[in-house]
Amino acid sequence: MASNNTLWSRAPGKFWQVLVAALVICAGLATYFGMDGMADSSLATAGEPVCEWETVGSYNHDADAFTQGLVWHDQRLFESTGQYGHSTLREVELETGKVIRKIDLNERFFGEGIAILNDRVFQVTWRENRAFQYDLETFEKQKKFKYPGEGWGLTHDGTSLILSDGTPVIRFLDPETFEEQKRITVTSDRGLIKNLNELEYVDGAIFANIWQTGIIVRFDANSGTVLNWIDTRDILGPRVAPGVMNGIAWIEERQSFLLTGKNWPLLFEVKVDCPH
Ligand SMILES: [Ca+2]
């Protein structure tokens, strides 16, 4: 009886331990990818092939910069940083990581994505429903805007500002008023893709960091249909970063991307080759 009791008391315990461990692993994977219906480390599908990439340069990056927006414009690098009381808009020297100039946001605002359109810098904020417009050369604040919902990433297609807010929806906004012009929903073979963060528009497609994953998704800017995946989870190699990857800037003249993350000490220049 004693051994039976032991057996019976142990077996259910082990079963539940295994079950709980399996559930934790599944939940962890789902959280890791931050996507609905995606708990598989294999990113590629027939219609959504993975892009190849290689690092062609690395530069110092301010480890105090909680990167939320990254833009290359006219041979210059601009960055937005977040956190209440630490949010900034800055111009950075690529080769050294040195901050050339910056302005601090009021401590009530958590800085998020930036875009530069018509020599104006636009910066959104996380949960404050406010965006700011600055003069490109002086960073003098020119205008404020209100918009509904959260602000995460920002880019533009030459006409509209393009905003992510952590949901699968991407909004196109009038840069004069921040009025919504249209919206798309980012959809893959696996379902809706949420947690879209920093953005970069390139030739009819939008690249987006997926929050907390190290993975970049490329989707059609008209339809929201996912085109490709870029798995940059090992870009840091053996180094340990304090924060997640966030920050994509396209350098047209070099046909390369700049990639970094929140409080990363490095910023990488990367060539990306997507199958289509
Ligand atoms: Ca960007």
Boltz pocket constraint, residues with backbone or C-beta under 6 A from the ligand:
constraints:
  - pocket:
      binder: B
      contacts: [[A, 69], [A, 70], [A, 71], [A, 114], [A, 154], [A, 155], [A, 198], [A, 199], [A, 200], [A, 247], [A, 248], [A, 249], [A, 250]]
      max_distance: 6.0
